[in-house]
């Protein structure tokens, strides 16, 4: 007298379409591909730089083309989405306790955005 346990069917490729929370999670995970591809692009740029001025100029010319600009914009959008979505879940992933109380989530998120703004301004002024 053996009974088979109930096994709920979960689609292997579309499970995250069921809830908006899962969609946001998967969108954040997909952005990592753009970040990785941009990192590889920077490594290729370093390789071209080591090969000489002509090779590096060719690399820069390719980046100035429409596909290069489009890829850089897509990578920027992916990086901003990834950063903001991670900053918003940081209080749940990394709660900070001071004494018996926990630091409010809004303070943690605000601190992340403040540091991001300061670092961005420093990088902006270094580039001018």
N, CA, C and O atoms as a Tinker XYZ file with bonds, in Angstrom:
   512  protein
     1  N      0.834000   -1.171000    0.000000    73     2
     2  CA     0.000000    0.000000    0.000000    64     1     3
     3  C      0.885000    1.243000    0.000000    63     2     4     5
     4  O      1.049000    1.902000    1.026000    81     3
     5  N      1.432000    1.541000   -1.126000    73     3     6
     6  CA     2.299000    2.714000   -1.214000    64     5     7
     7  C      1.607000    3.780000   -2.030000    63     6     8     9
     8  O      1.003000    3.496000   -3.064000    81     7
     9  N      1.701000    5.007000   -1.558000    73     7    10
    10  CA     1.099000    6.118000   -2.279000    64     9    11
    11  C      2.201000    6.993000   -2.840000    63    10    12    13
    12  O      3.211000    7.247000   -2.184000    81    11
    13  N      1.994000    7.447000   -4.054000    73    11    14
    14  CA     2.962000    8.346000   -4.666000    64    13    15
    15  C      2.758000    9.753000   -4.110000    63    14    16    17
    16  O      1.627000   10.233000   -4.036000    81    15
    17  N      3.834000   10.405000   -3.725000    73    15    18
    18  CA     3.685000   11.768000   -3.212000    64    17    19
    19  C      3.311000   12.722000   -4.346000    63    18    20    21
    20  O      3.623000   12.497000   -5.515000    81    19
    21  N      2.637000   13.787000   -3.950000    73    19    22
    22  CA     2.260000   14.803000   -4.925000    64    21    23
    23  C      3.507000   15.596000   -5.320000    63    22    24    25
    24  O      4.212000   16.132000   -4.465000    81    23
    25  N      3.762000   15.662000   -6.605000    73    23    26
    26  CA     4.887000   16.427000   -7.124000    64    25    27
    27  C      4.316000   17.510000   -8.028000    63    26    28    29
    28  O      3.724000   17.224000   -9.069000    81    27
    29  N      4.500000   18.728000   -7.622000    73    27    30
    30  CA     3.979000   19.842000   -8.401000    64    29    31
    31  C      4.842000   20.044000   -9.634000    63    30    32    33
    32  O      6.070000   20.042000   -9.544000    81    31
    33  N      4.209000   20.216000  -10.779000    73    31    34
    34  CA     4.949000   20.408000  -12.015000    64    33    35
    35  C      5.456000   21.848000  -12.084000    63    34    36    37
    36  O      4.692000   22.797000  -11.908000    81    35
    37  N      6.731000   21.990000  -12.338000    73    35    38
    38  CA     7.345000   23.304000  -12.496000    64    37    39
    39  C      7.994000   23.345000  -13.873000    63    38    40    41
    40  O      8.895000   22.554000  -14.154000    81    39
    41  N      7.548000   24.255000  -14.733000    73    39    42
    42  CA     8.179000   24.340000  -16.047000    64    41    43
    43  C      9.660000   24.691000  -15.911000    63    42    44    45
    44  O     10.023000   25.554000  -15.112000    81    43
    45  N     10.503000   24.031000  -16.681000    73    43    46
    46  CA    11.946000   24.217000  -16.544000    64    45    47
    47  C     12.419000   25.564000  -17.070000    63    46    48    49
    48  O     13.414000   26.094000  -16.575000    81    47
    49  N     11.740000   26.129000  -18.052000    73    47    50
    50  CA    12.242000   27.355000  -18.661000    64    49    51
    51  C     11.357000   28.573000  -18.444000    63    50    52    53
    52  O     11.776000   29.685000  -18.767000    81    51
    53  N     10.160000   28.412000  -17.915000    73    51    54
    54  CA     9.280000   29.568000  -17.783000    64    53    55
    55  C      8.712000   29.738000  -16.377000    63    54    56    57
    56  O      7.677000   30.385000  -16.217000    81    55
    57  N      9.346000   29.186000  -15.374000    73    55    58
    58  CA     8.837000   29.270000  -14.017000    64    57    59
    59  C      8.810000   30.704000  -13.502000    63    58    60    61
    60  O      7.979000   31.037000  -12.657000    81    59
    61  N      9.696000   31.548000  -13.991000    73    59    62
    62  CA     9.798000   32.901000  -13.458000    64    61    63
    63  C      8.740000   33.843000  -14.035000    63    62    64    65
    64  O      8.635000   34.987000  -13.593000    81    63
    65  N      7.958000   33.383000  -15.012000    73    63    66
    66  CA     6.893000   34.219000  -15.553000    64    65    67
    67  C      5.664000   34.264000  -14.641000    63    66    68    69
    68  O      4.745000   35.046000  -14.882000    81    67
    69  N      5.642000   33.441000  -13.611000    73    67    70
    70  CA     4.452000   33.327000  -12.770000    64    69    71
    71  C      4.266000   34.492000  -11.810000    63    70    72    73
    72  O      3.130000   34.827000  -11.476000    81    71
    73  N      5.344000   35.118000  -11.357000    73    71    74
    74  CA     5.219000   36.219000  -10.397000    64    73    75
    75  C      6.145000   37.352000  -10.802000    63    74    76    77
    76  O      7.256000   37.106000  -11.273000    81    75
    77  N      5.703000   38.592000  -10.624000    73    75    78
    78  CA     6.558000   39.732000  -10.968000    64    77    79
    79  C      7.870000   39.744000  -10.177000    63    78    80    81
    80  O      8.897000   40.194000  -10.686000    81    79
    81  N      7.837000   39.255000   -8.946000    73    79    82
    82  CA     9.056000   39.212000   -8.138000    64    81    83
    83  C     10.107000   38.316000   -8.777000    63    82    84    85
    84  O     11.293000   38.646000   -8.778000    81    83
    85  N      9.674000   37.186000   -9.320000    73    83    86
    86  CA    10.597000   36.286000  -10.005000    64    85    87
    87  C     11.121000   36.912000  -11.288000    63    86    88    89
    88  O     12.278000   36.706000  -11.654000    81    87
    89  N     10.273000   37.677000  -11.974000    73    87    90
    90  CA    10.699000   38.354000  -13.205000    64    89    91
    91  C     11.802000   39.374000  -12.897000    63    90    92    93
    92  O     12.796000   39.461000  -13.618000    81    91
    93  N     11.615000   40.140000  -11.823000    73    91    94
    94  CA    12.646000   41.122000  -11.446000    64    93    95
    95  C     13.950000   40.426000  -11.075000    63    94    96    97
    96  O     15.035000   40.904000  -11.408000    81    95
    97  N     13.840000   39.301000  -10.387000    73    95    98
    98  CA    15.026000   38.531000  -10.018000    64    97    99
    99  C     15.774000   38.066000  -11.267000    63    98   100   101
   100  O     16.993000   38.211000  -11.358000    81    99
   101  N     15.038000   37.509000  -12.224000    73    99   102
   102  CA    15.681000   37.009000  -13.440000    64   101   103
   103  C     16.244000   38.153000  -14.284000    63   102   104   105
   104  O     17.292000   38.003000  -14.912000    81   103
   105  N     15.555000   39.286000  -14.301000    73   103   106
   106  CA    16.081000   40.444000  -15.036000    64   105   107
   107  C     17.408000   40.885000  -14.428000    63   106   108   109
   108  O     18.343000   41.221000  -15.155000    81   107
   109  N     17.496000   40.885000  -13.095000    73   107   110
   110  CA    18.753000   41.256000  -12.447000    64   109   111
   111  C     19.848000   40.250000  -12.780000    63   110   112   113
   112  O     21.003000   40.631000  -12.968000    81   111
   113  N     19.501000   38.991000  -12.854000    73   111   114
   114  CA    20.490000   37.973000  -13.191000    64   113   115
   115  C     20.945000   38.086000  -14.643000    63   114   116   117
   116  O     22.121000   37.867000  -14.932000    81   115
   117  N     20.043000   38.423000  -15.562000    73   115   118
   118  CA    20.401000   38.545000  -16.976000    64   117   119
   119  C     21.343000   39.726000  -17.188000    63   118   120   121
   120  O     22.183000   39.691000  -18.087000    81   119
   121  N     21.213000   40.766000  -16.376000    73   119   122
   122  CA    22.105000   41.915000  -16.536000    64   121   123
   123  C     23.562000   41.540000  -16.320000    63   122   124   125
   124  O     24.457000   42.227000  -16.813000    81   123
   125  N     23.809000   40.469000  -15.597000    73   123   126
   126  CA    25.204000   40.066000  -15.368000    64   125   127
   127  C     25.892000   39.645000  -16.671000    63   126   128   129
   128  O     27.115000   39.749000  -16.776000    81   127
   129  N     25.137000   39.177000  -17.659000    73   127   130
   130  CA    25.739000   38.839000  -18.949000    64   129   131
   131  C     26.293000   40.093000  -19.627000    63   130   132   133
   132  O     27.378000   40.063000  -20.209000    81   131
   133  N     25.540000   41.197000  -19.550000    73   131   134
   134  CA    26.018000   42.445000  -20.144000    64   133   135
   135  C     27.263000   42.949000  -19.415000    63   134   136   137
   136  O     28.199000   43.437000  -20.049000    81   135
   137  N     27.275000   42.834000  -18.101000    73   135   138
   138  CA    28.435000   43.276000  -17.325000    64   137   139
   139  C     29.651000   42.419000  -17.672000    63   138   140   141
   140  O     30.755000   42.939000  -17.835000    81   139
   141  N     29.451000   41.120000  -17.784000    73   139   142
   142  CA    30.550000   40.237000  -18.171000    64   141   143
   143  C     31.060000   40.527000  -19.576000    63   142   144   145
   144  O     32.269000   40.528000  -19.810000    81   143
   145  N     30.146000   40.773000  -20.513000    73   143   146
   146  CA    30.554000   41.085000  -21.883000    64   145   147
   147  C     31.313000   42.404000  -21.937000    63   146   148   149
   148  O     32.284000   42.531000  -22.683000    81   147
   149  N     30.878000   43.387000  -21.151000    73   147   150
   150  CA    31.584000   44.665000  -21.125000    64   149   151
   151  C     32.975000   44.492000  -20.511000    63   150   152   153
   152  O     33.934000   45.129000  -20.946000    81   151
   153  N     33.077000   43.633000  -19.506000    73   151   154
   154  CA    34.389000   43.357000  -18.915000    64   153   155
   155  C     35.324000   42.722000  -19.947000    63   154   156   157
   156  O     36.500000   43.078000  -20.026000    81   155
   157  N     34.801000   41.789000  -20.730000    73   155   158
   158  CA    35.607000   41.198000  -21.801000    64   157   159
   159  C     36.006000   42.249000  -22.836000    63   158   160   161
   160  O     37.119000   42.214000  -23.360000    81   159
   161  N     35.109000   43.175000  -23.129000    73   159   162
   162  CA    35.419000   44.254000  -24.055000    64   161   163
   163  C     36.583000   45.096000  -23.525000    63   162   164   165
   164  O     37.458000   45.492000  -24.296000    81   163
   165  N     36.602000   45.369000  -22.231000    73   163   166
   166  CA    37.710000   46.122000  -21.650000    64   165   167
   167  C     39.020000   45.344000  -21.720000    63   166   168   169
   168  O     40.079000   45.934000  -21.932000    81   167
   169  N     38.958000   44.033000  -21.546000    73   167   170
   170  CA    40.162000   43.208000  -21.659000    64   169   171
   171  C     40.684000   43.231000  -23.096000    63   170   172   173
   172  O     41.892000   43.306000  -23.321000    81   171
   173  N     39.770000   43.166000  -24.066000    73   171   174
   174  CA    40.181000   43.255000  -25.470000    64   173   175
   175  C     40.817000   44.620000  -25.733000    63   174   176   177
   176  O     41.803000   44.715000  -26.465000    81   175
   177  N     40.259000   45.672000  -25.140000    73   175   178
   178  CA    40.847000   47.005000  -25.286000    64   177   179
   179  C     42.264000   47.066000  -24.729000    63   178   180   181
   180  O     43.142000   47.685000  -25.330000    81   179
   181  N     42.491000   46.428000  -23.586000    73   179   182
   182  CA    43.844000   46.385000  -23.025000    64   181   183
   183  C     44.792000   45.613000  -23.928000    63   182   184   185
   184  O     45.951000   45.994000  -24.092000    81   183
   185  N     44.297000   44.526000  -24.513000    73   183   186
   186  CA    45.134000   43.751000  -25.434000    64   185   187
   187  C     45.498000   44.595000  -26.651000    63   186   188   189
   188  O     46.654000   44.609000  -27.073000    81   187
   189  N     44.524000   45.293000  -27.213000    73   187   190
   190  CA    44.797000   46.159000  -28.373000    64   189   191
   191  C     45.747000   47.291000  -27.992000    63   190   192   193
   192  O     46.577000   47.694000  -28.806000    81   191
   193  N     45.642000   47.801000  -26.794000    73   191   194
   194  CA    46.554000   48.849000  -26.340000    64   193   195
   195  C     47.985000   48.329000  -26.257000    63   194   196   197
   196  O     48.933000   49.045000  -26.578000    81   195
   197  N     48.133000   47.087000  -25.826000    73   195   198
   198  CA    49.479000   46.506000  -25.737000    64   197   199
   199  C     50.067000   46.202000  -27.112000    63   198   200   201
   200  O     51.282000   46.065000  -27.255000    81   199
   201  N     49.199000   46.096000  -28.130000    73   199   202
   202  CA    49.679000   45.788000  -29.475000    64   201   203
   203  C     50.148000   47.024000  -30.236000    63   202   204   205
   204  O     50.735000   46.907000  -31.311000    81   203
   205  N     49.893000   48.192000  -29.686000    73   203   206
   206  CA    50.381000   49.398000  -30.341000    64   205   207
   207  C     49.282000   50.407000  -30.617000    63   206   208   209
   208  O     48.097000   50.107000  -30.477000    81   207
   209  N     49.697000   51.633000  -31.020000    73   207   210
   210  CA    48.716000   52.707000  -31.228000    64   209   211
   211  C     47.733000   52.436000  -32.371000    63   210   212   213
   212  O     46.565000   52.818000  -32.285000    81   211
   213  N     48.197000   51.780000  -33.437000    73   211   214
   214  CA    47.297000   51.532000  -34.567000    64   213   215
   215  C     46.197000   50.542000  -34.188000    63   214   216   217
   216  O     45.032000   50.733000  -34.538000    81   215
   217  N     46.571000   49.492000  -33.475000    73   215   218
   218  CA    45.583000   48.500000  -33.062000    64   217   219
   219  C     44.571000   49.116000  -32.098000    63   218   220   221
   220  O     43.372000   48.849000  -32.188000    81   219
   221  N     45.064000   49.943000  -31.177000    73   219   222
   222  CA    44.158000   50.569000  -30.220000    64   221   223
   223  C     43.240000   51.572000  -30.912000    63   222   224   225
   224  O     42.068000   51.681000  -30.551000    81   223
   225  N     43.747000   52.296000  -31.888000    73   223   226
   226  CA    42.908000   53.241000  -32.626000    64   225   227
   227  C     41.809000   52.505000  -33.387000    63   226   228   229
   228  O     40.679000   52.986000  -33.469000    81   227
   229  N     42.138000   51.343000  -33.941000    73   227   230
   230  CA    41.121000   50.514000  -34.597000    64   229   231
   231  C     40.041000   50.067000  -33.620000    63   230   232   233
   232  O     38.856000   50.041000  -33.954000    81   231
   233  N     40.466000   49.716000  -32.408000    73   231   234
   234  CA    39.515000   49.328000  -31.362000    64   233   235
   235  C     38.598000   50.495000  -31.023000    63   234   236   237
   236  O     37.383000   50.323000  -30.918000    81   235
   237  N     39.176000   51.690000  -30.851000    73   235   238
   238  CA    38.365000   52.867000  -30.538000    64   237   239
   239  C     37.418000   53.211000  -31.680000    63   238   240   241
   240  O     36.277000   53.605000  -31.438000    81   239
   241  N     37.875000   53.067000  -32.913000    73   239   242
   242  CA    37.006000   53.332000  -34.061000    64   241   243
   243  C     35.820000   52.356000  -34.089000    63   242   244   245
   244  O     34.698000   52.735000  -34.425000    81   243
   245  N     36.087000   51.109000  -33.734000    73   243   246
   246  CA    34.996000   50.125000  -33.680000    64   245   247
   247  C     34.001000   50.485000  -32.585000    63   246   248   249
   248  O     32.796000   50.304000  -32.762000    81   247
   249  N     34.488000   50.989000  -31.465000    73   247   250
   250  CA    33.584000   51.392000  -30.382000    64   249   251
   251  C     32.758000   52.613000  -30.761000    63   250   252   253
   252  O     31.644000   52.779000  -30.264000    81   251
   253  N     33.274000   53.458000  -31.619000    73   251   254
   254  CA    32.541000   54.651000  -32.035000    64   253   255
   255  C     31.469000   54.347000  -33.080000    63   254   256   257
   256  O     30.634000   55.200000  -33.382000    81   255
   257  N     31.492000   53.145000  -33.626000    73   255   258
   258  CA    30.484000   52.746000  -34.604000    64   257   259
   259  C     29.128000   52.555000  -33.935000    63   258   260   261
   260  O     29.037000   52.554000  -32.707000    81   259
   261  N     28.071000   52.392000  -34.735000    73   259   262
   262  CA    26.729000   52.278000  -34.150000    64   261   263
   263  C     26.554000   51.055000  -33.251000    63   262   264   265
   264  O     25.861000   51.131000  -32.236000    81   263
   265  N     27.174000   49.926000  -33.612000    73   263   266
   266  CA    27.048000   48.736000  -32.767000    64   265   267
   267  C     27.793000   48.901000  -31.447000    63   266   268   269
   268  O     27.334000   48.435000  -30.405000    81   267
   269  N     28.942000   49.563000  -31.498000    73   267   270
   270  CA    29.699000   49.800000  -30.274000    64   269   271
   271  C     28.965000   50.723000  -29.324000    63   270   272   273
   272  O     28.917000   50.479000  -28.118000    81   271
   273  N     28.395000   51.781000  -29.869000    73   271   274
   274  CA    27.644000   52.723000  -29.031000    64   273   275
   275  C     26.406000   52.042000  -28.461000    63   274   276   277
   276  O     26.087000   52.216000  -27.285000    81   275
   277  N     25.706000   51.268000  -29.287000    73   275   278
   278  CA    24.508000   50.566000  -28.826000    64   277   279
   279  C     24.846000   49.571000  -27.719000    63   278   280   281
   280  O     24.123000   49.468000  -26.728000    81   279
   281  N     25.950000   48.839000  -27.891000    73   279   282
   282  CA    26.346000   47.888000  -26.854000    64   281   283
   283  C     26.716000   48.610000  -25.553000    63   282   284   285
   284  O     26.340000   48.166000  -24.469000    81   283
   285  N     27.441000   49.705000  -25.661000    73   283   286
   286  CA    27.824000   50.446000  -24.452000    64   285   287
   287  C     26.597000   51.013000  -23.738000    63   286   288   289
   288  O     26.546000   51.013000  -22.508000    81   287
   289  N     25.615000   51.494000  -24.489000    73   287   290
   290  CA    24.383000   51.987000  -23.872000    64   289   291
   291  C     23.607000   50.854000  -23.208000    63   290   292   293
   292  O     23.075000   51.028000  -22.112000    81   291
   293  N     23.540000   49.698000  -23.862000    73   291   294
   294  CA    22.855000   48.545000  -23.266000    64   293   295
   295  C     23.567000   48.099000  -21.990000    63   294   296   297
   296  O     22.920000   47.750000  -21.003000    81   295
   297  N     24.897000   48.111000  -22.013000    73   295   298
   298  CA    25.654000   47.730000  -20.814000    64   297   299
   299  C     25.442000   48.748000  -19.697000    63   298   300   301
   300  O     25.373000   48.376000  -18.526000    81   299
   301  N     25.338000   50.034000  -20.050000    73   299   302
   302  CA    25.077000   51.062000  -19.034000    64   301   303
   303  C     23.700000   50.875000  -18.410000    63   302   304   305
   304  O     23.557000   50.942000  -17.189000    81   303
   305  N     22.694000   50.645000  -19.235000    73   303   306
   306  CA    21.343000   50.418000  -18.712000    64   305   307
   307  C     21.318000   49.172000  -17.825000    63   306   308   309
   308  O     20.696000   49.182000  -16.763000    81   307
   309  N     21.982000   48.115000  -18.249000    73   307   310
   310  CA    22.035000   46.885000  -17.454000    64   309   311
   311  C     22.744000   47.126000  -16.127000    63   310   312   313
   312  O     22.306000   46.624000  -15.092000    81   311
   313  N     23.835000   47.890000  -16.145000    73   311   314
   314  CA    24.570000   48.167000  -14.908000    64   313   315
   315  C     23.736000   49.008000  -13.941000    63   314   316   317
   316  O     23.739000   48.760000  -12.735000    81   315
   317  N     23.029000   49.996000  -14.468000    73   315   318
   318  CA    22.189000   50.839000  -13.602000    64   317   319
   319  C     21.045000   50.015000  -13.019000    63   318   320   321
   320  O     20.757000   50.117000  -11.826000    81   319
   321  N     20.385000   49.193000  -13.851000    73   319   322
   322  CA    19.296000   48.352000  -13.338000    64   321   323
   323  C     19.816000   47.369000  -12.292000    63   322   324   325
   324  O     19.193000   47.194000  -11.245000    81   323
   325  N     20.938000   46.737000  -12.562000    73   323   326
   326  CA    21.502000   45.765000  -11.630000    64   325   327
   327  C     21.844000   46.444000  -10.298000    63   326   328   329
   328  O     21.549000   45.910000   -9.229000    81   327
   329  N     22.466000   47.620000  -10.372000    73   327   330
   330  CA    22.862000   48.320000   -9.155000    64   329   331
   331  C     21.651000   48.767000   -8.344000    63   330   332   333
   332  O     21.602000   48.552000   -7.133000    81   331
   333  N     20.677000   49.385000   -9.002000    73   331   334
   334  CA    19.524000   49.881000   -8.254000    64   333   335
   335  C     18.697000   48.737000   -7.674000    63   334   336   337
   336  O     18.204000   48.844000   -6.551000    81   335
   337  N     18.538000   47.654000   -8.413000    73   335   338
   338  CA    17.766000   46.537000   -7.863000    64   337   339
   339  C     18.502000   45.881000   -6.700000    63   338   340   341
   340  O     17.872000   45.421000   -5.748000    81   339
   341  N     19.822000   45.834000   -6.771000    73   339   342
   342  CA    20.568000   45.259000   -5.651000    64   341   343
   343  C     20.521000   46.192000   -4.444000    63   342   344   345
   344  O     20.372000   45.723000   -3.315000    81   343
   345  N     20.645000   47.491000   -4.656000    73   343   346
   346  CA    20.566000   48.431000   -3.537000    64   345   347
   347  C     19.220000   48.314000   -2.831000    63   346   348   349
   348  O     19.156000   48.433000   -1.608000    81   347
   349  N     18.154000   48.083000   -3.575000    73   347   350
   350  CA    16.823000   48.008000   -2.976000    64   349   351
   351  C     16.600000   46.733000   -2.180000    63   350   352   353
   352  O     15.762000   46.731000   -1.279000    81   351
   353  N     17.309000   45.651000   -2.467000    73   351   354
   354  CA    17.143000   44.422000   -1.683000    64   353   355
   355  C     18.231000   44.248000   -0.628000    63   354   356   357
   356  O     18.214000   43.270000    0.120000    81   355
   357  N     19.168000   45.176000   -0.561000    73   355   358
   358  CA    20.266000   45.052000    0.400000    64   357   359
   359  C     19.793000   44.927000    1.844000    63   358   360   361
   360  O     20.361000   44.115000    2.574000    81   359
   361  N     18.784000   45.682000    2.309000    73   359   362
   362  CA    18.374000   45.516000    3.715000    64   361   363
   363  C     17.910000   44.096000    4.056000    63   362   364   365
   364  O     18.079000   43.654000    5.192000    81   363
   365  N     17.335000   43.381000    3.099000    73   363   366
   366  CA    16.930000   42.003000    3.374000    64   365   367
   367  C     18.119000   41.051000    3.278000    63   366   368   369
   368  O     18.187000   40.070000    4.019000    81   367
   369  N     19.048000   41.330000    2.379000    73   367   370
   370  CA    20.190000   40.433000    2.192000    64   369   371
   371  C     21.271000   40.656000    3.240000    63   370   372   373
   372  O     22.019000   39.737000    3.571000    81   371
   373  N     21.353000   41.869000    3.760000    73   371   374
   374  CA    22.453000   42.228000    4.645000    64   373   375
   375  C     21.954000   43.142000    5.772000    63   374   376   377
   376  O     22.352000   44.306000    5.821000    81   375
   377  N     21.103000   42.658000    6.672000    73   375   378
   378  CA    20.615000   43.527000    7.741000    64   377   379
   379  C     21.743000   43.906000    8.701000    63   378   380   381
   380  O     22.591000   43.081000    9.042000    81   379
   381  N     21.735000   45.152000    9.123000    73   379   382
   382  CA    22.769000   45.651000   10.033000    64   381   383
   383  C     22.132000   45.872000   11.385000    63   382   384   385
   384  O     21.101000   46.535000   11.495000    81   383
   385  N     22.748000   45.316000   12.420000    73   383   386
   386  CA    22.201000   45.435000   13.761000    64   385   387
   387  C     23.112000   46.317000   14.604000    63   386   388   389
   388  O     24.323000   46.107000   14.667000    81   387
   389  N     22.501000   47.315000   15.253000    73   387   390
   390  CA    23.218000   48.175000   16.201000    64   389   391
   391  C     22.583000   47.971000   17.556000    63   390   392   393
   392  O     21.460000   48.411000   17.801000    81   391
   393  N     23.300000   47.309000   18.428000    73   391   394
   394  CA    22.746000   46.994000   19.738000    64   393   395
   395  C     21.625000   45.976000   19.589000    63   394   396   397
   396  O     21.809000   44.905000   19.009000    81   395
   397  N     20.462000   46.328000   20.121000    73   395   398
   398  CA    19.311000   45.444000   20.030000    64   397   399
   399  C     18.441000   45.748000   18.813000    63   398   400   401
   400  O     17.569000   44.949000   18.471000    81   399
   401  N     18.656000   46.869000   18.163000    73   399   402
   402  CA    17.817000   47.323000   17.050000    64   401   403
   403  C     18.526000   47.101000   15.716000    63   402   404   405
   404  O     19.754000   47.058000   15.643000    81   403
   405  N     17.733000   46.965000   14.686000    73   403   406
   406  CA    18.265000   46.897000   13.337000    64   405   407
   407  C     18.215000   48.285000   12.709000    63   406   408   409
   408  O     17.288000   49.058000   12.952000    81   407
   409  N     19.221000   48.586000   11.903000    73   407   410
   410  CA    19.247000   49.853000   11.175000    64   409   411
   411  C     18.095000   49.830000   10.176000    63   410   412   413
   412  O     17.909000   48.833000    9.478000    81   411
   413  N     17.314000   50.919000   10.094000    73   411   414
   414  CA    16.201000   50.926000    9.136000    64   413   415
   415  C     16.689000   50.704000    7.697000    63   414   416   417
   416  O     17.760000   51.165000    7.303000    81   415
   417  N     15.874000   49.991000    6.941000    73   415   418
   418  CA    16.231000   49.666000    5.566000    64   417   419
   419  C     16.436000   50.896000    4.698000    63   418   420   421
   420  O     17.290000   50.904000    3.812000    81   419
   421  N     15.645000   51.942000    4.958000    73   419   422
   422  CA    15.780000   53.160000    4.159000    64   421   423
   423  C     17.143000   53.813000    4.355000    63   422   424   425
   424  O     17.672000   54.423000    3.425000    81   423
   425  N     17.712000   53.697000    5.535000    73   423   426
   426  CA    19.051000   54.258000    5.779000    64   425   427
   427  C     20.110000   53.474000    5.009000    63   426   428   429
   428  O     21.038000   54.062000    4.453000    81   427
   429  N     19.973000   52.159000    4.975000    73   427   430
   430  CA    20.944000   51.326000    4.260000    64   429   431
   431  C     20.884000   51.630000    2.763000    63   430   432   433
   432  O     21.915000   51.822000    2.119000    81   431
   433  N     19.670000   51.670000    2.218000    73   431   434
   434  CA    19.504000   51.953000    0.791000    64   433   435
   435  C     20.009000   53.356000    0.473000    63   434   436   437
   436  O     20.705000   53.559000   -0.522000    81   435
   437  N     19.657000   54.323000    1.321000    73   435   438
   438  CA    20.109000   55.699000    1.103000    64   437   439
   439  C     21.622000   55.825000    1.155000    63   438   440   441
   440  O     22.212000   56.580000    0.382000    81   439
   441  N     22.255000   55.088000    2.065000    73   439   442
   442  CA    23.712000   55.123000    2.149000    64   441   443
   443  C     24.351000   54.563000    0.883000    63   442   444   445
   444  O     25.359000   55.088000    0.408000    81   443
   445  N     23.773000   53.507000    0.340000    73   443   446
   446  CA    24.303000   52.945000   -0.899000    64   445   447
   447  C     24.189000   53.942000   -2.049000    63   446   448   449
   448  O     25.138000   54.127000   -2.812000    81   447
   449  N     23.032000   54.582000   -2.172000    73   447   450
   450  CA    22.866000   55.570000   -3.242000    64   449   451
   451  C     23.792000   56.765000   -3.045000    63   450   452   453
   452  O     24.322000   57.299000   -4.019000    81   451
   453  N     23.994000   57.190000   -1.802000    73   451   454
   454  CA    24.881000   58.324000   -1.529000    64   453   455
   455  C     26.329000   57.995000   -1.916000    63   454   456   457
   456  O     27.005000   58.806000   -2.549000    81   455
   457  N     26.792000   56.818000   -1.537000    73   455   458
   458  CA    28.158000   56.427000   -1.891000    64   457   459
   459  C     28.292000   56.297000   -3.402000    63   458   460   461
   460  O     29.317000   56.680000   -3.966000    81   459
   461  N     27.275000   55.764000   -4.061000    73   459   462
   462  CA    27.287000   55.645000   -5.519000    64   461   463
   463  C     27.386000   57.021000   -6.173000    63   462   464   465
   464  O     28.135000   57.203000   -7.133000    81   463
   465  N     26.630000   57.991000   -5.652000    73   463   466
   466  CA    26.672000   59.345000   -6.208000    64   465   467
   467  C     28.046000   59.983000   -5.989000    63   466   468   469
   468  O     28.578000   60.625000   -6.894000    81   467
   469  N     28.621000   59.813000   -4.803000    73   467   470
   470  CA    29.929000   60.407000   -4.514000    64   469   471
   471  C     31.008000   59.794000   -5.403000    63   470   472   473
   472  O     31.831000   60.513000   -5.969000    81   471
   473  N     31.003000   58.478000   -5.525000    73   471   474
   474  CA    32.008000   57.818000   -6.383000    64   473   475
   475  C     31.823000   58.235000   -7.838000    63   474   476   477
   476  O     32.805000   58.442000   -8.551000    81   475
   477  N     30.573000   58.360000   -8.286000    73   475   478
   478  CA    30.327000   58.797000   -9.661000    64   477   479
   479  C     30.834000   60.212000   -9.890000    63   478   480   481
   480  O     31.403000   60.502000  -10.943000    81   479
   481  N     30.636000   61.093000   -8.920000    73   479   482
   482  CA    31.144000   62.468000   -9.059000    64   481   483
   483  C     32.661000   62.498000   -9.064000    63   482   484   485
   484  O     33.258000   63.268000   -9.816000    81   483
   485  N     33.290000   61.682000   -8.246000    73   483   486
   486  CA    34.752000   61.629000   -8.235000    64   485   487
   487  C     35.281000   61.152000   -9.591000    63   486   488   489
   488  O     36.227000   61.726000  -10.130000    81   487
   489  N     34.672000   60.112000  -10.129000    73   487   490
   490  CA    35.086000   59.594000  -11.440000    64   489   491
   491  C     34.836000   60.660000  -12.521000    63   490   492   493
   492  O     35.652000   60.827000  -13.428000    81   491
   493  N     33.722000   61.369000  -12.422000    73   491   494
   494  CA    33.414000   62.425000  -13.398000    64   493   495
   495  C     34.453000   63.525000  -13.353000    63   494   496   497
   496  O     34.927000   63.966000  -14.400000    81   495
   497  N     34.818000   63.978000  -12.168000    73   495   498
   498  CA    35.808000   65.051000  -12.063000    64   497   499
   499  C     37.204000   64.591000  -12.434000    63   498   500   501
   500  O     38.010000   65.398000  -12.899000    81   499
   501  N     37.514000   63.318000  -12.241000    73   499   502
   502  CA    38.818000   62.810000  -12.658000    64   501   503
   503  C     38.911000   62.754000  -14.184000    63   502   504   505
   504  O     40.001000   62.860000  -14.745000    81   503
   505  N     37.760000   62.586000  -14.858000    73   503   506
   506  CA    37.755000   62.496000  -16.300000    64   505   507
   507  C     37.788000   63.845000  -16.995000    63   506   508   509
   508  O     38.063000   63.922000  -18.192000    81   507
   509  N     37.512000   64.891000  -16.264000    73   507   510
   510  CA    37.488000   66.230000  -16.899000    64   509   511
   511  C     38.875000   66.783000  -17.049000    63   510   512
   512  O     39.047000   67.890000  -17.559000    81   511
